[in-house]
Amino acid sequence: MSEFEKGVVLPVCRPSIASFLHHANSLCIVETLPRARHYLVNYFLQLYVGAGHEGNIDFYSCDGMYPRYPFIHRGWLPTLTLKAMSNSLADLACGMLDSGCYLDALLDEYYLSAHWAYRRQHYLHQNLIYGYSREQGKFLAMGFDRVGRYEKFTISFDEFAEGIAGDAGLSVVGRTELVEYNNSEPFSPLLITTYLRDFLDSRNSFKSFRPPSGIFGLATYDKAIDDLETGMRMGAAIDIRPWSVFHEHKEKLLALHDYLVEEKKLVLPEQAREDLAALRDDFLWLRNHLMESAVERKQVNIPVLKRNLAEIKGMEAEAISSLIAAVESAGSGGQA
């Protein structure tokens, strides 16, 4: 007998974007649906960083700071509402999972033994709950573990009940046939080429959103270096997240190439994919190098990092220009 036979386990996958939970927790649901590929290919092609609460280098969509994802919808239930609905929050959560809904739970991780904040610091953070076991008295969840990796873990029913406190609550995520995108085309050459050109020219792609002190596209590389240099002078820990985002951005460029070949049946030069794969690998190396420096508390050679990025920018300009031409060809029904 499976340990989760007396319960439910909803489908999840390892998401293509895991640097931030506001992407990862949606994508690990959406990317289980093969049809979502035709919509997601339009996004994650542009980067920005703003001021204040938008101070992290991140992806964005034409919808605004946080994109809406196809085939899922959300509804927020705060702590007071949940407690008014049931005396047993664990039973209430199990019932929602039984109905086929996921729970993107904002919980106080002081009470969650799988996290670094456990019994050390009160810290509200997202945890995606996708199943439960009555026999074990545990929920199945995904999120950042003790060392910051996006992984699977469990939350006991008692921990869950304690974690629903104060400003905590549940975002109930249901699957739907709707595509809640401003641009609902399965493949949008205009949107894709706009993003890619704006990326190369460091322009804002938002249709109405203007982040304060916004920095866009390729210019985010210089911002990441400036932040790294400033942090090192102040003795702060190295922030790996921007470099993880850069690596994931190259993964998405490569995924766009593969979509054009596999779904749009374009015949593209082998060199096009090799160049995009090289960009991905370069940023993977940079991310891993900085991660090692952070763990070993080593100084980063900023001049060398700047030279490496200058070379990468030249390669990227050529690779993305070729990708733009391929997208336009696919949009016109031609062959590249």
C-alpha positions in Angstrom: 0.0 0.0 0.0 1.3 3.4 -0.9 2.0 5.7 2.0 -0.1 8.3 0.3 -3.0 6.0 -0.7 -5.2 7.5 2.1 -4.8 11.0 0.7 -4.2 12.7 -2.5 -1.2 13.7 -4.7 -1.8 16.3 -7.4 0.7 16.4 -10.4 3.7 18.7 -10.1 7.0 18.9 -12.0 10.3 20.6 -11.5 9.7 24.2 -12.9 11.9 25.8 -15.5 12.1 28.9 -13.4 13.0 28.4 -9.7 14.8 31.6 -8.7 11.7 33.1 -7.2 8.6 31.3 -5.7 6.1 33.6 -7.5 7.2 31.9 -10.7 8.2 28.5 -9.5 5.0 27.6 -7.5 2.8 28.4 -10.6 5.1 26.8 -13.2 5.5 23.5 -11.3 1.7 23.1 -11.8 1.3 24.7 -15.3 4.3 22.9 -16.9 2.6 19.5 -16.2 0.2 20.5 -19.1 1.8 19.9 -22.5 -0.5 22.5 -24.1 0.9 25.2 -21.8 4.2 25.1 -23.8 2.5 27.0 -26.7 1.7 29.9 -24.3 4.7 30.0 -22.1 7.0 30.3 -25.1 5.9 34.0 -25.2 7.3 34.8 -21.8 10.5 34.9 -19.7 12.4 36.7 -22.5 12.8 40.1 -20.9 14.4 41.2 -17.6 14.0 44.2 -15.3 14.9 45.5 -11.9 13.1 48.4 -10.2 13.4 50.2 -6.8 12.0 49.3 -3.4 10.1 46.0 -3.3 10.9 45.5 -7.0 14.7 45.6 -6.3 15.4 42.1 -7.5 16.4 41.3 -11.1 13.5 39.3 -12.4 11.5 38.3 -15.4 8.3 40.1 -16.3 5.4 40.0 -18.7 3.2 42.6 -20.4 0.7 42.1 -17.5 2.9 43.9 -15.0 5.4 42.9 -12.3 3.9 39.5 -11.7 2.6 37.6 -14.8 -0.6 35.6 -14.9 -0.3 32.0 -15.9 -2.4 30.0 -18.4 -4.7 27.2 -17.2 -4.7 28.1 -13.5 -6.7 30.6 -11.4 -6.2 31.8 -7.8 -8.3 32.9 -4.8 -6.9 34.3 -1.6 -8.2 33.2 1.9 -6.7 35.0 4.9 -6.2 33.5 8.3 -9.4 35.0 9.8 -11.5 33.6 7.0 -9.9 30.2 7.2 -10.5 30.0 11.0 -14.1 31.0 10.5 -14.6 28.3 8.0 -13.4 25.4 10.1 -12.1 24.4 13.6 -9.6 22.1 11.9 -7.4 23.9 9.3 -5.7 20.7 8.3 -9.1 19.1 7.5 -10.1 22.2 5.6 -6.8 22.1 3.5 -7.3 18.4 2.8 -10.8 19.0 1.5 -9.5 21.7 -0.9 -6.8 19.2 -2.1 -9.5 16.5 -2.5 -11.4 18.9 -4.8 -8.3 19.1 -7.1 -7.0 22.5 -5.9 -3.4 23.2 -4.9 -2.6 25.5 -2.0 0.0 28.2 -2.4 0.3 28.7 1.4 1.8 31.8 3.0 3.0 30.3 6.3 5.2 31.4 9.2 8.2 29.1 8.7 9.2 29.5 12.3 6.8 26.5 12.8 8.0 24.4 9.7 10.8 22.0 10.5 11.9 21.7 6.8 13.1 25.3 6.7 16.0 27.3 8.0 13.8 29.6 10.0 12.4 26.8 12.2 12.3 27.9 15.8 14.8 30.6 15.0 12.9 33.4 13.2 9.3 34.3 12.4 9.3 34.4 8.6 6.2 34.4 6.3 7.0 32.6 3.0 5.2 30.6 0.3 5.0 26.8 0.3 3.1 25.1 -2.5 1.0 22.2 -1.0 0.1 19.5 -3.6 -1.0 16.5 -1.6 -1.4 14.9 1.8 -1.3 11.6 3.7 -3.9 10.9 6.4 -1.8 8.0 7.7 1.3 10.1 8.2 -0.5 13.3 9.1 1.6 15.2 6.6 1.2 17.5 3.6 3.4 17.2 0.5 4.9 20.6 -0.4 7.4 22.3 -2.7 9.5 25.4 -2.0 12.9 26.4 -0.8 14.6 24.0 1.6 17.1 24.8 4.4 19.9 25.6 1.9 17.7 27.5 -0.6 17.1 24.8 -3.2 13.6 24.4 -4.7 12.7 20.9 -3.5 10.0 18.6 -2.3 9.4 18.3 1.5 6.7 17.5 4.0 4.7 19.7 6.5 3.0 18.0 9.4 -0.7 18.8 10.0 0.3 20.3 13.4 3.0 22.5 11.8 0.6 23.7 9.2 -2.0 24.6 11.8 0.6 26.6 13.7 2.0 28.3 10.6 -1.5 29.7 9.7 -1.2 32.8 12.0 -1.3 36.5 11.7 -0.9 37.7 8.1 -0.6 34.1 6.8 -3.2 32.5 4.5 -3.8 30.3 1.5 -3.9 31.1 -2.2 -6.2 28.4 -3.6 -5.0 27.4 -7.0 -7.4 25.6 -9.3 -6.8 24.3 -12.8 -8.9 25.7 -15.6 -9.2 25.8 -19.4 -8.9 29.6 -19.4 -5.8 31.4 -20.6 -5.5 34.4 -18.3 -3.0 36.3 -20.3 -3.4 39.8 -21.8 -2.0 38.2 -24.9 -3.8 34.9 -25.3 -2.2 33.8 -28.6 -0.5 30.3 -28.2 2.5 31.7 -30.1 2.9 35.5 -30.6 5.8 36.5 -32.9 5.1 40.2 -32.3 5.3 39.8 -28.5 8.4 37.6 -28.6 10.3 39.9 -31.0 9.3 43.0 -29.0 10.7 41.4 -25.9 13.9 40.3 -27.6 14.6 43.6 -29.2 13.8 45.4 -26.0 16.2 43.1 -24.1 19.0 43.9 -26.5 18.3 47.7 -26.4 17.7 47.7 -22.6 14.2 49.2 -23.1 11.1 48.8 -21.0 8.6 46.3 -22.5 5.7 47.0 -20.1 2.6 48.4 -21.9 1.5 50.5 -18.9 3.7 49.6 -15.9 6.7 51.9 -15.2 8.9 50.6 -12.4 10.6 53.4 -10.5 14.2 53.6 -11.4 13.7 50.8 -13.8 16.6 49.0 -15.5 15.9 46.6 -18.4 17.3 43.9 -20.6 21.1 43.7 -21.0 21.6 46.6 -18.6 20.6 44.3 -15.7 24.0 42.7 -16.1 25.8 45.9 -15.1 23.3 46.4 -12.2 24.1 42.9 -11.0 27.8 43.6 -11.0 27.3 47.0 -9.3 25.3 45.3 -6.5 27.9 42.5 -6.2 30.7 45.1 -5.9 28.8 47.2 -3.4 27.9 44.1 -1.3 31.5 42.9 -1.2 32.7 46.3 0.1 30.1 46.2 2.8 30.9 42.6 3.7 27.5 41.3 2.7 26.9 37.7 1.4 26.9 37.2 -2.3 23.4 37.2 -3.8 23.2 34.3 -6.2 19.6 35.1 -7.4 20.4 37.5 -10.3 22.9 35.1 -11.7 20.4 32.2 -11.5 17.9 34.4 -13.3 20.4 35.1 -16.1 21.0 31.4 -16.5 17.3 30.6 -16.6 16.8 33.4 -19.1 19.3 31.6 -21.5 17.5 28.4 -20.8 14.3 30.1 -22.1 16.0 31.4 -25.2 17.1 27.8 -25.9 13.6 26.6 -25.2 12.3 29.1 -27.7 14.7 27.8 -30.4 13.6 24.2 -29.7 9.9 25.3 -29.9 10.5 26.8 -33.3 12.2 23.6 -34.6 9.8 21.0 -32.9 6.4 22.8 -33.1 6.9 25.3 -36.0 9.0 22.8 -38.1 11.7 25.4 -38.9 15.0 24.2 -40.2 17.6 26.3 -38.4 21.3 26.2 -38.7 23.0 24.0 -36.2 25.2 26.9 -35.1 22.1 28.8 -33.8 21.5 26.2 -31.2 25.2 25.8 -30.4 25.5 29.5 -29.7 22.4 29.6 -27.4 23.7 26.5 -25.5 27.1 28.2 -25.1 25.4 31.3 -23.6 23.4 29.0 -21.2 26.6 27.2 -20.2 28.5 30.5 -19.7 25.9 31.8 -17.3 25.8 28.4 -15.5 29.5 28.6 -14.9 29.2 32.2 -13.7 26.4 31.3 -11.3 28.3 28.3 -9.9 31.6 30.3 -9.6 29.8 32.9 -7.5 28.1 30.2 -5.5 31.5 28.7 -4.7 32.9 32.1 -3.8 29.9 32.7 -1.4 30.3 29.3 0.3 34.1 29.7 0.6 33.8 33.4 1.5 36.2 34.4 -1.3 36.5 37.8 -3.0 35.2 37.9 -6.6 37.6 39.4 -9.2 35.2 42.1 -10.5 37.4 43.3 -13.5 37.6 39.7 -14.8 33.8 39.3 -14.3 33.2 42.5 -16.3 35.5 41.3 -19.1 33.7 38.0 -19.3 30.3 39.7 -19.4 31.5 42.1 -22.1 32.4 39.1 -24.3 29.1 37.3 -23.5 27.1 40.4 -24.5 28.7 40.4 -28.0 27.8 36.7 -28.4 24.3 37.3 -27.1 23.6 40.1 -29.5 24.4 37.9 -32.5 22.5 34.8 -31.1 19.3 36.8 -30.2 19.4 38.6 -33.6 19.3 35.2 -35.3 16.5 34.1 -33.0 14.5 37.2 -33.9 14.8 36.4 -37.6 13.7 32.8 -36.9 10.6 33.9 -34.9 9.6 36.3 -37.7 10.1 33.5 -40.2 7.8 31.2 -38.2 5.2 34.0 -37.9 5.1 34.4 -41.7 5.0 30.7 -42.2 8.4 30.6 -43.9 11.6 28.7 -43.4 14.8 30.0 -41.8 
